[in-house]
Amino acid sequence: MTHYPDLSPYEYFPSRVPMVNVGWLDPPHDFPTGPAPDGLVAKLWRLAKRPRNMARGFHWCGFCEDEDRFDDLPLASGEIHVELDGVRYSAPRLVAHYVRDHDYLPPQVFVDAVLGRGAHLNHPDA
């Protein structure tokens, strides 16, 4: 997968509105870790079931030796889009796996957007 630093400008696909990146992780780049806030993993998994910007094929986690570790994740292709305070965030569907299995701790603004402290935009018109 392509690595983009958290909160950097999104450029993966053309977009009608500006977005910023969250959770585009790939070795050898370090990432922040810590305990996930209550409800974050479950909400990310729900959002991952309705992906945006689907691409051909899918990505495996570059941090896992065992590809079976994330069989419960819908195919790792596509993105999650959420918005808070007029800023739209794009994360790969694998972000749910990264948080759950690798203790990735996304930026607080993204966490707030995912947990409903902002408008969710994981729908076709987003």
C-alpha positions as CSV (number, residue, x, y, z in Angstrom):
1,M,0.0,0.0,0.0
2,T,1.1,3.6,-0.5
3,H,2.2,5.5,2.6
4,Y,0.9,9.0,3.2
5,P,1.6,10.9,6.5
6,D,-1.5,11.5,8.7
7,L,-3.2,14.8,7.9
8,S,-1.3,15.3,4.6
9,P,-3.3,16.4,1.5
10,Y,-5.2,13.5,-0.1
11,E,-4.0,12.8,-3.7
12,Y,-4.7,9.1,-4.4
13,F,-7.9,9.6,-6.5
14,P,-9.3,12.8,-8.0
15,S,-11.8,14.3,-5.6
16,R,-14.5,17.0,-5.9
17,V,-13.6,18.2,-2.5
18,P,-10.3,18.5,-0.7
19,M,-9.5,15.7,1.7
20,V,-6.7,14.7,4.1
21,N,-5.1,11.3,4.7
22,V,-5.3,9.2,7.8
23,G,-4.1,5.7,8.3
24,W,-2.2,5.1,5.1
25,L,0.4,3.0,6.8
26,D,3.2,0.9,5.3
27,P,6.6,-0.4,6.5
28,P,9.1,1.0,7.3
29,H,7.3,4.1,8.4
30,D,6.5,4.5,12.1
31,F,3.1,5.4,13.3
32,P,1.5,6.5,16.6
33,T,0.2,3.8,18.8
34,G,-1.9,3.6,21.9
35,P,-5.2,2.1,23.2
36,A,-8.2,2.7,20.9
37,P,-11.0,4.8,22.3
38,D,-14.1,2.9,23.2
39,G,-16.2,2.1,20.2
40,L,-13.6,3.1,17.6
41,V,-12.8,-0.3,16.2
42,A,-16.5,-1.4,15.9
43,K,-17.4,1.9,14.2
44,L,-14.4,1.6,11.7
45,W,-15.5,-2.0,10.9
46,R,-19.1,-0.8,10.2
47,L,-17.8,2.1,8.0
48,A,-15.4,-0.4,6.1
49,K,-18.5,-2.4,5.0
50,R,-19.5,0.6,2.9
51,P,-16.3,1.7,1.1
52,R,-15.7,4.6,-1.1
53,N,-13.2,4.8,-4.1
54,M,-13.0,1.0,-4.6
55,A,-10.0,0.0,-6.7
56,R,-9.1,-3.2,-8.5
57,G,-7.5,-5.8,-6.4
58,F,-6.9,-5.4,-2.7
59,H,-4.1,-4.8,-0.3
60,W,-2.5,-7.0,2.4
61,C,-1.3,-5.6,5.6
62,G,2.5,-5.0,5.3
63,F,2.9,-5.4,9.1
64,C,1.4,-8.9,9.3
65,E,3.3,-12.1,8.7
66,D,0.0,-14.1,8.7
67,E,-2.6,-12.9,6.1
68,D,-5.3,-14.8,8.0
69,R,-5.1,-12.3,10.9
70,F,-7.6,-10.0,9.1
71,D,-9.9,-12.4,7.3
72,D,-12.8,-10.7,9.0
73,L,-12.1,-7.4,7.2
74,P,-14.0,-7.0,4.0
75,L,-11.6,-7.0,1.1
76,A,-8.9,-4.5,1.9
77,S,-9.6,-2.2,-1.0
78,G,-11.4,1.1,-0.9
79,E,-11.6,3.9,1.6
80,I,-13.5,5.3,4.6
81,H,-14.5,8.9,4.3
82,V,-15.7,11.0,7.3
83,E,-15.9,14.7,8.0
84,L,-15.6,16.9,11.0
85,D,-15.8,20.7,11.1
86,G,-15.6,21.0,7.3
87,V,-12.5,18.8,6.9
88,R,-13.0,15.5,5.1
89,Y,-10.7,12.6,6.0
90,S,-9.9,9.6,3.8
91,A,-8.5,6.3,5.4
92,P,-8.0,2.9,3.7
93,R,-10.4,0.2,4.8
94,L,-7.4,-1.5,6.5
95,V,-7.5,1.3,9.1
96,A,-9.9,-0.9,11.2
97,H,-7.3,-3.7,11.2
98,Y,-4.4,-1.3,11.9
99,V,-6.2,0.0,15.0
100,R,-7.4,-3.4,16.3
101,D,-4.3,-5.5,15.5
102,H,-1.4,-3.1,15.4
103,D,-2.5,-0.5,18.0
104,Y,-2.5,2.3,15.5
105,L,-3.8,5.5,17.1
106,P,-5.3,7.8,14.5
107,P,-5.3,11.6,15.0
108,Q,-8.0,12.7,17.5
109,V,-9.9,14.7,14.9
110,F,-10.4,11.6,12.8
111,V,-11.4,9.6,15.9
112,D,-14.0,12.3,16.7
113,A,-15.3,12.2,13.2
114,V,-15.6,8.4,13.2
115,L,-17.3,8.3,16.6
116,G,-20.0,10.7,15.5
117,R,-18.8,14.0,16.7
118,G,-19.0,15.1,13.1
119,A,-20.9,14.3,9.9
120,H,-20.3,10.8,8.4
121,L,-19.8,10.8,4.6
122,N,-19.3,7.1,3.7
123,H,-22.1,7.3,1.1
124,P,-22.2,7.5,-2.7
125,D,-22.7,11.3,-2.8
126,A,-19.7,12.0,-0.6
